[in-house]
Amino acid sequence: MEYHKDRFEDFSLLLFKNDKLIAVFPANIRNNEVFSHEGLSYGGFIIKSKLSLIDFFNVVKHSLYFYHQSKIKYVHLKLLPDFYNLDRSHEMQYALFLLKAELVRKDAYYMLPSDEFSLNRNRKRALKKAHQYNFDITTEGSLEVFWDTLLIPNLQKRFEAMPVHTKEEIEKLKQLFPDNIKFYSVYENDKIKAGVVMFISKRVAHFQYSSGDEHRDSGALDLLFTHIMKKYQTKPFISLGSSSEKNGLVINKGLMYWKESFGARMVSQDFYRVQTGNYSYLENIFR
């Protein structure tokens, strides 16, 4: 997280048991409330594997107690969708139930088990058209050109938005984590036609940024998505991210259709607000 530490006031926690680190909570503070770190694509607690349920609840309880003692009233938790972390998601949901946490947002998050990858009729038609061009898929393309000529203009035109990361930040992250952050692009001769930045984790291949040029009917982006999805079928899941806006109250139909056309389906990503004083609700629950 060091690359953008100037943007956030860090309030992360390390949690120990008998001098051994068992959990981390990446977080920042804003307006005297603590957030599951807003500078991270993934959210929530990072818990040592095979931690007992008692220790798991103690991690959550002592985190809230620490913030409560620090005069923080609320902690905002962004939870990973279940398929990222099946072994801990239900425990976290149970803890939030006991804590009387308030569900404040739901994102329409799209994923597909990699063995269920399939193209609808329109994607197949676009892929057939793409094969009529002299397209070349590469991992050696220019991230800078992609950012400046495709990604930023498209985000501004279609969504009035900007990428969360700068191109310099993604370049730095690629150098730091070469196995986890990949850039794929499609070229026709020397001109970039489409690009995708992937975040790769243990269970999931996630489409973080993607964009094609103005000639969308060439099928270049369809070709690239199909290539990447086939490449990462060794991962249990492929993630295409959120298709919702305005804190989950609106679903973008264009994004929804694009993702569903590859066989993806919706799951929810939940955001909770917890009163730190409720830490006591996790005491005396085991009989």
BAFI-3210 file (N, C-alpha, C; in Angstrom, 3 decimals, decimal comma, padded with zeros to 6 digits):
// residues 287
n [1|2|3|4|5|6|7|8|9|10|11|12|13|14|15|16|17|18|19|20|21|22|23|24|25|26|27|28|29|30|31|32|33|34|35|36|37|38|39|40|41|42|43|44|45|46|47|48|49|50|51|52|53|54|55|56|57|58|59|60|61|62|63|64|65|66|67|68|69|70|71|72|73|74|75|76|77|78|79|80|81|82|83|84|85|86|87|88|89|90|91|92|93|94|95|96|97|98|99|100|101|102|103|104|105|106|107|108|109|110|111|112|113|114|115|116|117|118|119|120|121|122|123|124|125|126|127|128|129|130|131|132|133|134|135|136|137|138|139|140|141|142|143|144|145|146|147|148|149|150|151|152|153|154|155|156|157|158|159|160|161|162|163|164|165|166|167|168|169|170|171|172|173|174|175|176|177|178|179|180|181|182|183|184|185|186|187|188|189|190|191|192|193|194|195|196|197|198|199|200|201|202|203|204|205|206|207|208|209|210|211|212|213|214|215|216|217|218|219|220|221|222|223|224|225|226|227|228|229|230|231|232|233|234|235|236|237|238|239|240|241|242|243|244|245|246|247|248|249|250|251|252|253|254|255|256|257|258|259|260|261|262|263|264|265|266|267|268|269|270|271|272|273|274|275|276|277|278|279|280|281|282|283|284|285|286|287]
n.u [000,817|002,160|002,657|000,671|000,417|000,253|-002,292|-004,057|-004,954|-003,487|-004,806|-004,349|-004,355|-002,372|-002,707|-002,016|-001,324|-000,013|002,479|002,624|001,856|-001,429|-003,419|-004,361|-005,614|-006,149|-006,604|-008,026|-008,462|-011,073|-012,782|-013,087|-013,985|-013,411|-012,261|-012,392|-009,653|-009,640|-008,003|-007,487|-008,111|-009,192|-010,971|-011,478|-010,683|-007,484|-006,761|-004,998|-004,627|-006,637|-007,290|-008,969|-012,542|-013,129|-010,782|-010,942|-013,276|-012,313|-010,318|-011,851|-013,373|-011,401|-010,265|-012,379|-012,693|-010,249|-010,478|-012,730|-011,743|-010,105|-011,753|-013,280|-016,294|-017,529|-016,819|-016,219|-016,815|-015,673|-016,544|-015,057|-016,368|-017,911|-016,649|-013,985|-012,893|-013,762|-013,429|-013,596|-015,645|-018,267|-017,954|-017,313|-019,674|-021,371|-020,259|-020,783|-023,551|-023,938|-022,836|-024,686|-024,451|-024,825|-026,086|-024,994|-024,545|-024,716|-023,025|-023,454|-021,852|-019,896|-019,144|-017,689|-017,530|-014,600|-014,802|-017,259|-017,228|-018,555|-019,707|-022,161|-024,433|-023,912|-021,296|-019,875|-020,234|-018,863|-016,295|-015,737|-015,612|-013,366|-011,305|-010,907|-009,197|-005,805|-004,853|-002,840|-002,099|-000,566|001,760|003,531|002,856|002,319|001,636|001,318|000,437|-002,016|-003,358|-003,521|-004,641|-006,794|-008,061|-008,504|-009,853|-012,168|-013,364|-013,972|-015,734|-017,830|-018,544|-018,018|-015,779|-012,608|-009,649|-008,914|-006,267|-003,159|-001,230|001,448|001,394|000,300|002,306|004,402|003,329|003,114|005,821|006,529|004,879|005,015|003,842|001,238|-000,005|-000,936|-000,605|-002,383|-002,672|-004,097|-002,917|-003,018|-000,992|001,047|-000,630|-002,486|-005,370|-006,983|-007,015|-006,225|-005,971|-005,027|-005,695|-004,294|-005,024|-004,873|-007,144|-008,594|-008,927|-008,955|-010,568|-009,409|-009,030|-010,267|-010,473|-011,402|-010,695|-012,304|-013,503|-015,460|-016,811|-014,967|-014,219|-011,974|-011,699|-013,388|-011,982|-009,696|-010,689|-011,727|-009,401|-007,975|-009,712|-009,719|-007,034|-006,796|-008,274|-007,299|-007,588|-010,001|-012,066|-013,279|-013,281|-015,232|-015,831|-017,674|-020,950|-022,547|-023,790|-023,865|-023,722|-024,730|-027,413|-028,171|-027,977|-025,731|-026,762|-025,410|-022,815|-023,639|-024,842|-022,624|-020,919|-022,527|-022,705|-020,484|-020,991|-020,987|-022,302|-024,321|-023,163|-023,264|-021,448|-020,848|-021,206|-020,627|-021,536|-020,302|-020,894|-018,412|-018,639|-020,145|-018,549|-018,696|-020,732|-019,641|-018,643|-018,842|-020,301|-019,897|-020,831]
n.v [-001,215|001,095|002,703|004,583|005,985|008,633|009,435|008,554|008,398|006,264|003,600|001,000|-002,340|-004,710|-007,932|-009,965|-013,156|-014,491|-013,360|-014,014|-013,196|-013,144|-011,996|-009,350|-006,114|-004,123|-000,688|002,639|005,976|008,338|011,339|010,802|008,187|004,692|002,813|-000,201|-000,708|001,905|002,195|-000,220|-002,976|-005,284|-006,276|-006,206|-008,389|-009,955|-013,131|-015,573|-018,839|-021,662|-020,736|-020,886|-020,710|-019,295|-017,759|-016,315|-014,727|-013,314|-011,784|-009,993|-008,815|-007,616|-005,822|-004,013|-003,146|-001,829|000,320|001,517|002,387|004,264|006,329|006,121|005,837|004,318|001,508|000,727|-001,945|-003,588|-006,386|-009,277|-010,868|-014,101|-016,155|-015,561|-016,214|-018,652|-020,095|-018,374|-016,537|-017,088|-017,182|-014,530|-013,271|-014,278|-013,169|-010,461|-010,471|-011,035|-008,724|-006,868|-005,431|-002,918|-003,192|-001,361|-001,058|-002,740|-004,282|-005,163|-007,742|-009,428|-012,755|-015,900|-019,422|-020,904|-023,143|-022,880|-021,087|-019,562|-018,474|-016,212|-015,833|-013,352|-012,740|-014,844|-014,226|-011,786|-012,663|-014,296|-012,351|-010,929|-012,621|-012,128|-010,070|-008,848|-009,371|-009,214|-010,693|-009,704|-009,603|-007,651|-005,094|-001,481|-000,081|002,581|003,783|002,435|003,376|006,157|006,512|004,772|003,752|005,964|007,956|006,434|005,798|008,357|009,243|007,326|006,839|009,077|009,041|008,286|006,215|004,393|003,935|005,468|005,333|005,154|004,120|001,549|000,456|000,396|-001,364|-003,662|-004,250|-004,798|-006,954|-009,203|-011,666|-011,391|-009,184|-008,447|-007,313|-007,344|-007,002|-006,075|-005,762|-004,266|-004,407|-001,789|-000,539|-000,083|-001,872|-002,886|-003,460|-005,053|-005,055|-007,350|-008,661|-011,114|-013,635|-016,253|-017,906|-016,600|-014,989|-011,743|-009,195|-006,110|-003,585|-002,658|-002,002|-001,006|000,198|002,818|001,426|-000,755|-002,828|-004,434|-006,594|-006,865|-006,514|-008,530|-010,757|-010,554|-010,801|-013,404|-014,892|-014,436|-015,490|-018,201|-018,749|-018,521|-020,592|-022,396|-021,330|-021,375|-019,442|-016,704|-013,245|-010,412|-008,070|-005,225|-004,210|-002,209|001,021|004,113|003,319|000,724|000,975|001,273|-000,557|-000,974|-001,468|-001,977|-002,861|-005,056|-006,729|-007,211|-008,721|-010,903|-012,043|-013,597|-015,679|-015,042|-014,524|-012,847|-012,071|-010,863|-008,102|-007,084|-004,318|-003,123|-001,285|-000,913|-000,402|000,498|000,202|-002,053|-004,227|-005,741|-007,534|-009,807|-011,132|-013,772|-015,605|-018,225|-021,294]
n.w [000,000|000,103|-002,094|-002,508|-000,166|000,534|-000,048|001,862|005,330|007,309|009,286|010,057|011,490|013,324|014,599|017,347|018,873|021,665|020,962|018,295|015,007|013,883|012,419|010,145|009,685|007,159|006,952|006,793|008,096|008,044|008,335|011,033|011,083|010,572|007,795|005,987|004,082|001,785|-000,358|-001,476|-003,661|-002,691|000,270|003,905|006,745|007,026|007,673|009,545|008,257|009,212|011,714|014,817|015,492|017,836|018,161|015,799|016,195|018,355|017,161|015,609|017,654|019,374|017,605|017,118|019,749|020,192|018,355|019,448|021,923|020,929|020,382|018,090|016,380|014,338|012,222|008,899|006,812|003,985|002,336|000,901|-002,024|-001,699|-003,234|-003,383|-000,949|000,462|002,827|005,010|004,785|005,726|008,475|008,979|008,198|010,152|012,462|011,948|012,050|014,789|015,798|015,175|012,797|010,257|007,057|004,423|001,757|-001,405|-003,986|-007,397|-008,379|-010,752|-011,717|-012,790|-012,542|-013,734|-015,364|-016,478|-018,473|-021,313|-024,522|-025,721|-028,543|-029,795|-028,904|-030,038|-032,701|-032,858|-032,227|-034,398|-036,374|-035,498|-036,140|-038,765|-038,967|-038,761|-036,034|-033,094|-030,066|-027,082|-024,302|-024,092|-024,710|-024,690|-021,687|-021,030|-023,446|-023,723|-021,420|-021,881|-024,440|-024,759|-022,281|-020,377|-022,066|-022,785|-020,296|-019,385|-021,374|-021,380|-018,707|-017,235|-015,554|-013,943|-014,057|-011,062|-010,390|-011,370|-014,420|-013,803|-011,232|-011,662|-013,281|-011,414|-009,515|-011,085|-011,428|-008,789|-008,174|-010,170|-010,796|-010,147|-011,272|-014,463|-017,840|-020,777|-024,287|-027,489|-030,716|-033,960|-036,539|-035,751|-034,019|-031,075|-030,134|-028,136|-024,571|-021,425|-017,935|-015,558|-012,314|-010,434|-008,206|-005,697|-006,074|-008,007|-011,156|-012,012|-013,841|-013,933|-015,254|-018,431|-021,939|-025,256|-028,618|-030,611|-032,650|-032,044|-033,195|-034,388|-032,899|-031,335|-028,524|-027,645|-028,573|-026,983|-024,333|-024,485|-024,985|-022,576|-020,636|-021,334|-020,893|-018,131|-017,088|-015,342|-012,856|-010,200|-010,398|-012,389|-012,337|-013,052|-011,886|-010,501|-011,607|-010,876|-009,793|-007,904|-005,158|-005,376|-006,030|-008,638|-011,636|-014,238|-017,395|-019,819|-019,031|-017,517|-019,480|-021,173|-019,513|-018,813|-021,291|-021,568|-019,963|-017,290|-013,975|-011,498|-008,251|-004,865|-003,499|-000,322|001,916|005,109|008,074|011,291|014,680|016,902|019,637|019,911|020,251|022,532|022,124|021,143|023,238|025,650|024,092|023,639|024,924]
ca.u [000,000|003,032|002,753|-000,283|000,206|-000,035|-003,722|-004,869|-004,421|-003,549|-005,181|-004,362|-004,028|-001,770|-003,238|-001,107|-001,660|001,247|003,578|002,579|000,893|-002,490|-004,372|-004,083|-006,773|-005,758|-007,676|-007,691|-009,416|-011,574|-013,874|-013,150|-014,519|-012,405|-012,747|-011,634|-008,823|-010,259|-007,021|-007,253|-009,162|-009,782|-011,293|-011,737|-009,593|-006,608|-006,714|-004,171|-005,416|-006,902|-007,540|-010,218|-013,636|-012,966|-009,741|-011,465|-014,151|-011,476|-009,666|-012,830|-013,745|-010,329|-010,107|-013,414|-012,397|-009,151|-011,009|-013,631|-010,882|-009,507|-012,834|-013,878|-017,642|-017,923|-015,897|-016,873|-016,186|-015,938|-016,301|-014,803|-017,379|-017,628|-015,815|-012,578|-012,402|-014,864|-013,192|-013,779|-016,733|-019,437|-017,627|-017,416|-021,092|-021,951|-019,783|-021,509|-024,900|-023,865|-022,479|-025,797|-023,889|-025,799|-025,759|-025,155|-024,344|-024,515|-022,624|-023,756|-020,509|-020,043|-018,112|-018,077|-016,591|-013,866|-015,237|-018,558|-017,018|-019,269|-020,018|-023,470|-024,406|-023,262|-019,850|-019,337|-020,213|-017,770|-015,034|-015,539|-015,193|-012,012|-010,346|-010,692|-008,170|-004,449|-004,667|-001,778|-002,241|000,777|001,966|004,634|002,336|002,588|000,606|001,137|-000,415|-003,348|-003,950|-003,772|-005,413|-008,000|-008,755|-008,981|-010,917|-013,398|-013,996|-014,537|-016,856|-018,953|-018,940|-017,567|-014,930|-011,182|-009,119|-008,507|-004,805|-002,460|-000,411|002,709|001,146|000,157|003,640|005,158|002,755|003,510|007,206|006,580|004,120|004,930|002,992|-000,132|-000,576|-000,550|-001,229|-002,534|-003,198|-004,269|-002,402|-003,100|000,272|001,661|-001,650|-003,200|-006,806|-007,676|-006,107|-006,811|-005,094|-005,535|-005,191|-004,327|-004,843|-004,775|-008,339|-009,381|-008,360|-009,884|-010,438|-009,403|-009,270|-010,345|-010,999|-011,065|-010,735|-013,643|-014,062|-015,814|-017,340|-013,879|-014,110|-010,661|-011,857|-013,964|-010,875|-008,800|-011,378|-011,804|-008,038|-007,609|-010,546|-009,212|-005,718|-006,895|-009,196|-006,673|-008,108|-011,395|-013,050|-012,928|-014,040|-015,373|-016,054|-019,007|-021,702|-023,521|-023,398|-024,617|-023,760|-025,501|-028,827|-028,394|-027,160|-025,415|-027,242|-024,390|-021,824|-024,294|-024,991|-021,293|-020,392|-023,377|-022,492|-019,402|-021,440|-020,867|-023,546|-024,164|-023,165|-023,227|-020,370|-021,556|-020,510|-021,292|-021,084|-020,383|-020,582|-017,291|-019,081|-020,809|-017,566|-019,090|-021,661|-018,875|-018,226|-019,732|-021,211|-019,619|-021,333]
ca.v [000,000|002,258|003,541|005,694|006,302|010,059|009,681|008,031|008,383|004,844|003,198|-000,458|-003,059|-006,039|-008,617|-011,023|-014,082|-015,026|-012,784|-014,486|-012,464|-014,038|-011,295|-007,980|-005,379|-002,902|000,293|004,057|006,776|009,510|011,964|010,112|006,832|003,794|002,095|-001,274|000,253|002,385|002,163|-001,609|-003,612|-006,325|-005,694|-007,057|-008,906|-011,009|-014,011|-016,763|-020,027|-022,647|-020,097|-021,376|-019,743|-018,433|-016,783|-015,448|-013,733|-012,451|-010,825|-008,956|-008,122|-006,760|-004,721|-003,027|-002,576|-000,875|001,528|002,149|003,077|005,391|007,306|005,920|005,291|003,355|000,863|000,312|-003,170|-004,056|-007,818|-009,958|-011,848|-015,420|-017,060|-015,250|-016,649|-019,471|-020,663|-017,395|-015,592|-017,365|-016,777|-013,081|-012,930|-014,601|-012,144|-009,217|-010,675|-010,875|-007,334|-006,010|-004,544|-002,345|-003,324|-000,008|-001,049|-004,016|-004,123|-006,266|-008,197|-010,515|-013,789|-017,183|-020,527|-020,916|-024,247|-022,546|-020,059|-019,817|-017,257|-016,188|-015,731|-012,108|-012,844|-015,750|-013,486|-010,818|-013,404|-014,704|-011,171|-010,573|-013,493|-011,616|-009,027|-009,291|-009,001|-009,910|-010,571|-009,648|-009,095|-006,686|-003,825|-000,279|000,282|004,026|004,064|001,948|004,274|007,510|006,570|003,945|003,620|007,246|008,533|005,653|005,964|009,702|009,363|006,424|006,807|010,302|008,549|008,125|005,018|004,576|003,992|006,093|004,361|005,000|003,220|000,177|000,015|000,072|-002,574|-004,779|-004,580|-005,379|-008,208|-009,616|-012,849|-011,080|-008,119|-008,676|-006,457|-007,976|-006,051|-006,510|-004,810|-004,499|-003,793|-001,106|000,259|-000,804|-001,959|-003,206|-003,826|-005,511|-005,252|-008,434|-008,921|-012,566|-014,131|-017,712|-018,573|-015,764|-014,080|-010,604|-008,133|-004,850|-002,513|-003,134|-001,015|-001,172|001,456|003,243|000,458|-001,881|-003,947|-005,264|-007,797|-006,958|-006,719|-009,879|-011,691|-010,484|-011,398|-014,850|-015,414|-014,396|-016,430|-019,546|-018,865|-018,646|-021,647|-023,132|-020,736|-021,775|-018,414|-015,504|-012,113|-009,267|-006,882|-004,677|-003,571|-001,309|002,398|004,798|002,450|-000,478|001,242|001,270|-001,521|-000,539|-002,535|-002,321|-003,707|-006,313|-007,573|-007,620|-009,773|-012,082|-012,646|-014,569|-016,709|-014,602|-014,288|-011,884|-012,320|-009,544|-007,684|-006,368|-003,300|-002,987|-000,312|-001,520|000,449|-000,116|-000,140|-003,357|-005,304|-006,577|-008,567|-011,022|-011,739|-014,733|-016,250|-019,664|-021,939]
ca.w [000,000|000,272|-003,286|-002,464|001,246|000,685|-000,268|002,950|006,683|007,642|010,647|009,973|012,717|013,392|015,781|017,774|019,954|022,208|020,177|016,909|014,180|013,401|011,553|009,731|009,182|006,428|007,146|006,849|008,848|007,315|009,074|012,323|010,929|010,018|006,618|005,360|003,343|000,546|-001,428|-001,871|-004,451|-001,856|001,559|005,054|007,560|006,517|008,836|009,417|007,936|010,263|012,995|015,393|015,487|019,007|017,848|014,734|016,818|019,189|016,252|015,289|018,895|019,862|016,647|017,425|021,065|020,016|017,727|020,420|022,877|020,194|020,165|016,770|016,593|013,309|011,297|007,654|006,314|002,624|002,353|-000,360|-002,429|-001,131|-004,016|-003,149|000,350|000,942|004,144|006,077|004,543|006,551|009,840|009,042|008,154|011,452|013,393|011,665|012,590|016,241|016,085|014,718|011,779|009,320|005,639|003,865|000,309|-002,102|-005,373|-008,309|-008,737|-011,719|-011,708|-013,331|-012,396|-015,000|-016,229|-017,052|-019,493|-022,567|-025,268|-026,351|-030,003|-030,206|-028,664|-031,051|-033,963|-032,766|-032,257|-035,784|-037,112|-035,080|-036,823|-040,118|-038,890|-038,434|-034,637|-032,358|-028,624|-026,509|-022,938|-024,202|-025,201|-023,909|-020,726|-021,120|-024,603|-023,374|-020,425|-022,391|-025,688|-024,704|-021,001|-019,847|-022,902|-022,723|-018,989|-019,322|-022,312|-021,091|-017,298|-016,575|-014,466|-014,193|-013,394|-009,669|-010,408|-012,491|-015,156|-013,076|-010,105|-012,162|-013,685|-010,206|-008,935|-011,960|-011,119|-007,449|-008,124|-011,581|-010,969|-009,747|-012,096|-015,859|-018,847|-022,089|-025,265|-028,881|-031,692|-035,402|-036,961|-034,612|-033,333|-030,031|-030,384|-026,888|-023,494|-020,165|-016,776|-014,732|-010,967|-010,283|-006,842|-005,607|-006,580|-008,918|-012,165|-011,973|-014,838|-013,203|-016,231|-019,814|-022,878|-026,655|-029,363|-031,015|-033,611|-031,186|-033,976|-034,925|-032,078|-030,686|-027,087|-027,502|-028,767|-025,840|-023,182|-024,688|-024,802|-021,156|-019,888|-021,596|-020,280|-016,679|-016,675|-014,243|-011,637|-009,997|-010,738|-013,137|-011,814|-013,948|-011,081|-010,261|-012,687|-010,257|-009,543|-006,846|-003,975|-005,633|-006,280|-010,086|-012,366|-015,592|-018,281|-020,799|-018,365|-017,151|-020,663|-021,635|-018,638|-018,946|-022,612|-021,415|-019,031|-015,902|-013,249|-010,420|-006,812|-004,236|-002,610|000,728|002,697|006,401|009,057|012,612|015,819|017,626|020,983|019,893|020,427|023,680|021,685|020,830|024,507|026,302|023,126|023,617|026,142]
c.u [000,850|002,983|001,759|-000,581|-000,122|-001,523|-004,580|-004,158|-004,594|-003,972|-005,317|-003,966|-003,290|-002,269|-002,394|-001,756|-000,357|002,432|003,640|001,493|-000,150|-003,471|-003,883|-005,404|-006,287|-006,901|-007,125|-008,784|-009,769|-012,785|-014,158|-013,925|-013,470|-013,029|-011,817|-010,951|-009,381|-009,282|-006,717|-008,429|-009,885|-009,987|-011,423|-010,486|-008,787|-006,279|-005,803|-005,052|-005,523|-007,012|-008,890|-011,282|-013,532|-011,920|-010,193|-012,337|-013,349|-010,730|-010,611|-013,160|-012,656|-010,023|-011,115|-013,158|-011,291|-009,663|-011,947|-012,839|-010,209|-010,540|-013,389|-015,244|-017,977|-016,709|-016,710|-016,100|-016,634|-015,570|-015,963|-016,014|-016,942|-016,599|-014,329|-012,043|-013,460|-014,676|-013,412|-015,028|-017,923|-019,185|-017,761|-018,876|-021,758|-021,539|-020,548|-022,956|-024,916|-023,599|-023,582|-025,308|-024,987|-025,290|-026,034|-025,009|-024,208|-024,123|-022,997|-022,444|-020,641|-018,845|-018,607|-017,056|-015,910|-014,300|-016,614|-018,455|-017,720|-019,632|-021,436|-023,321|-023,684|-021,752|-019,205|-019,234|-019,053|-016,406|-014,717|-015,064|-013,761|-010,958|-010,109|-009,599|-006,816|-004,098|-003,574|-001,969|-000,859|000,738|003,067|004,167|002,602|001,415|000,307|000,216|-001,847|-004,049|-004,407|-004,693|-006,700|-008,735|-009,329|-010,062|-012,229|-014,119|-014,648|-015,784|-018,070|-019,458|-018,607|-016,708|-013,479|-010,721|-008,715|-006,993|-004,317|-001,646|000,917|002,540|001,017|001,506|004,467|004,649|003,096|004,942|007,334|005,930|003,927|004,047|001,519|-000,799|-000,028|-001,275|-001,209|-003,121|-003,288|-003,765|-002,786|-001,971|000,887|000,657|-002,398|-004,703|-007,609|-006,636|-006,874|-005,705|-005,759|-004,886|-005,390|-004,082|-004,920|-005,944|-008,980|-008,490|-009,361|-009,554|-010,543|-009,714|-009,336|-010,932|-010,558|-011,142|-012,154|-014,297|-014,428|-016,311|-016,250|-013,715|-012,790|-010,783|-012,470|-012,862|-009,980|-009,436|-011,413|-010,444|-007,680|-008,426|-010,107|-007,874|-005,822|-007,961|-008,586|-007,100|-009,564|-012,410|-012,428|-013,857|-014,043|-015,786|-017,494|-019,624|-022,717|-022,909|-024,233|-024,849|-024,699|-026,957|-029,179|-027,451|-026,973|-025,744|-026,187|-023,318|-022,404|-024,379|-023,636|-020,780|-021,219|-023,155|-021,314|-019,767|-021,368|-022,251|-023,260|-024,098|-023,089|-021,919|-020,984|-020,638|-021,311|-020,709|-021,340|-020,073|-019,499|-017,694|-019,780|-019,834|-017,987|-020,062|-020,953|-018,293|-019,278|-020,728|-020,985|-020,021|-020,742]
c.v [001,263|003,213|004,699|006,118|007,772|010,371|009,346|008,228|006,966|004,630|001,668|-001,087|-004,358|-006,680|-009,848|-011,910|-014,729|-014,636|-013,288|-013,733|-013,426|-013,334|-009,876|-007,355|-004,109|-001,891|001,704|004,789|008,016|010,043|011,233|008,796|005,993|002,975|000,939|-000,662|000,613|002,432|000,769|-002,145|-004,688|-005,769|-006,714|-007,478|-009,940|-011,894|-015,211|-017,982|-020,951|-022,028|-020,577|-020,286|-018,794|-017,359|-015,812|-014,348|-012,788|-011,410|-009,668|-008,131|-007,153|-005,619|-003,616|-002,360|-001,527|000,429|002,274|002,948|004,290|006,446|007,272|005,270|004,174|002,786|000,393|-000,862|-003,466|-005,533|-008,330|-010,798|-013,251|-016,221|-016,745|-015,990|-017,497|-019,938|-019,676|-016,534|-015,840|-016,997|-015,262|-012,637|-013,197|-013,561|-010,843|-009,295|-010,444|-009,434|-006,345|-004,968|-004,102|-002,518|-001,994|000,031|-002,483|-003,711|-005,374|-006,716|-009,425|-011,457|-015,000|-018,235|-020,739|-022,044|-024,001|-021,422|-020,452|-018,491|-017,321|-015,926|-014,469|-012,145|-013,766|-015,047|-012,488|-011,501|-013,870|-013,537|-010,791|-011,397|-013,078|-010,548|-009,644|-008,859|-009,849|-009,642|-010,652|-009,220|-008,040|-005,318|-002,678|000,043|001,776|004,388|003,622|002,926|005,590|007,551|005,756|004,068|004,950|007,866|007,770|005,808|007,338|009,825|008,561|006,538|008,093|009,971|008,498|006,823|005,339|004,727|004,871|005,022|004,115|004,044|001,775|-000,365|-000,402|-001,212|-003,810|-005,218|-005,254|-006,754|-008,761|-010,841|-012,551|-009,985|-008,248|-007,690|-007,174|-006,946|-006,697|-005,395|-005,254|-003,695|-003,097|-000,305|-000,589|-000,730|-002,229|-003,586|-004,237|-005,612|-006,278|-008,415|-010,414|-012,933|-015,659|-018,417|-017,872|-015,011|-012,954|-009,576|-006,791|-003,656|-003,127|-002,038|-001,365|000,171|001,729|002,277|-000,831|-003,080|-004,797|-006,557|-007,919|-007,228|-008,086|-010,935|-011,736|-011,109|-012,914|-015,499|-015,489|-015,400|-017,878|-019,774|-019,146|-019,642|-022,564|-022,564|-021,179|-020,751|-017,296|-014,386|-010,984|-008,008|-006,400|-004,095|-002,582|000,056|002,946|003,886|001,251|-000,263|001,228|000,246|-001,018|-001,669|-002,956|-003,217|-005,067|-007,254|-008,090|-008,796|-011,050|-012,784|-013,610|-015,694|-016,300|-014,406|-013,416|-012,555|-010,935|-009,337|-006,737|-005,427|-003,055|-001,828|-000,899|-000,467|-000,220|-000,523|-001,481|-004,519|-006,268|-007,676|-009,875|-011,671|-012,715|-015,377|-017,755|-020,270|-023,335]
c.w [000,000|-000,917|-003,277|-001,017|001,475|000,524|000,947|004,290|007,229|009,099|010,664|011,302|012,417|014,679|016,085|018,836|020,406|021,330|018,739|016,148|013,630|012,459|011,270|009,289|008,500|006,489|007,069|007,619|008,037|008,061|010,388|012,269|010,221|008,895|006,284|004,151|001,965|-000,612|-001,928|-002,678|-003,652|-000,458|002,665|005,800|006,779|007,711|008,553|009,167|009,146|011,660|013,526|015,359|016,679|018,725|016,760|015,336|017,716|018,358|015,959|016,537|019,346|018,891|016,948|018,777|020,956|019,405|018,673|021,442|022,249|019,816|018,748|016,972|015,603|012,575|010,093|007,063|004,889|002,587|000,962|-000,736|-002,010|-001,902|-003,888|-001,932|001,046|002,377|005,278|005,924|005,460|008,011|010,001|009,024|009,503|012,494|013,193|012,145|014,101|016,641|015,723|013,707|010,808|007,895|004,955|002,342|-000,193|-003,534|-006,169|-008,946|-009,639|-011,708|-012,484|-012,929|-013,743|-015,923|-016,832|-018,088|-020,785|-023,206|-025,797|-027,853|-030,468|-030,001|-029,699|-032,406|-033,966|-032,849|-033,680|-036,634|-036,776|-035,807|-038,278|-040,165|-038,551|-037,006|-033,995|-030,873|-027,985|-025,043|-022,922|-024,695|-024,237|-022,988|-020,797|-022,276|-024,318|-022,444|-021,060|-023,606|-025,654|-023,378|-020,517|-020,740|-022,813|-021,387|-018,875|-020,192|-021,859|-019,656|-016,544|-015,356|-014,919|-013,547|-011,958|-009,577|-011,559|-013,210|-014,463|-011,896|-010,562|-012,621|-012,469|-009,571|-009,762|-011,670|-009,752|-007,388|-009,539|-011,820|-010,716|-010,572|-013,513|-016,767|-020,190|-023,055|-026,644|-029,786|-033,097|-036,028|-035,727|-033,789|-032,313|-030,283|-029,110|-025,844|-022,248|-019,119|-015,872|-013,352|-010,710|-008,823|-006,856|-006,277|-007,759|-009,901|-012,361|-013,050|-014,108|-014,115|-017,618|-020,685|-024,290|-027,376|-029,857|-032,008|-032,877|-031,970|-034,610|-034,142|-031,338|-029,193|-026,792|-027,601|-027,539|-024,598|-023,295|-024,461|-023,320|-020,349|-020,113|-020,902|-018,783|-016,241|-015,623|-012,885|-011,451|-010,500|-011,558|-012,660|-012,828|-013,207|-011,058|-011,534|-012,128|-009,985|-008,389|-005,648|-004,143|-005,974|-007,757|-010,722|-013,792|-016,566|-019,297|-020,216|-018,010|-018,355|-021,147|-020,809|-018,738|-020,275|-022,627|-020,449|-017,580|-015,286|-012,033|-009,061|-006,168|-003,490|-001,605|001,498|003,982|007,207|010,444|013,670|016,657|019,042|021,070|020,048|021,529|023,295|021,324|022,086|024,996|025,339|023,057|024,966|026,304]
res [m|e|y|h|k|d|r|f|e|d|f|s|l|l|l|f|k|n|d|k|l|i|a|v|f|p|a|n|i|r|n|n|e|v|f|s|h|e|g|l|s|y|g|g|f|i|i|k|s|k|l|s|l|i|d|f|f|n|v|v|k|h|s|l|y|f|y|h|q|s|k|i|k|y|v|h|l|k|l|l|p|d|f|y|n|l|d|r|s|h|e|m|q|y|a|l|f|l|l|k|a|e|l|v|r|k|d|a|y|y|m|l|p|s|d|e|f|s|l|n|r|n|r|k|r|a|l|k|k|a|h|q|y|n|f|d|i|t|t|e|g|s|l|e|v|f|w|d|t|l|l|i|p|n|l|q|k|r|f|e|a|m|p|v|h|t|k|e|e|i|e|k|l|k|q|l|f|p|d|n|i|k|f|y|s|v|y|e|n|d|k|i|k|a|g|v|v|m|f|i|s|k|r|v|a|h|f|q|y|s|s|g|d|e|h|r|d|s|g|a|l|d|l|l|f|t|h|i|m|k|k|y|q|t|k|p|f|i|s|l|g|s|s|s|e|k|n|g|l|v|i|n|k|g|l|m|y|w|k|e|s|f|g|a|r|m|v|s|q|d|f|y|r|v|q|t|g|n|y|s|y|l|e|n|i|f|r]
***
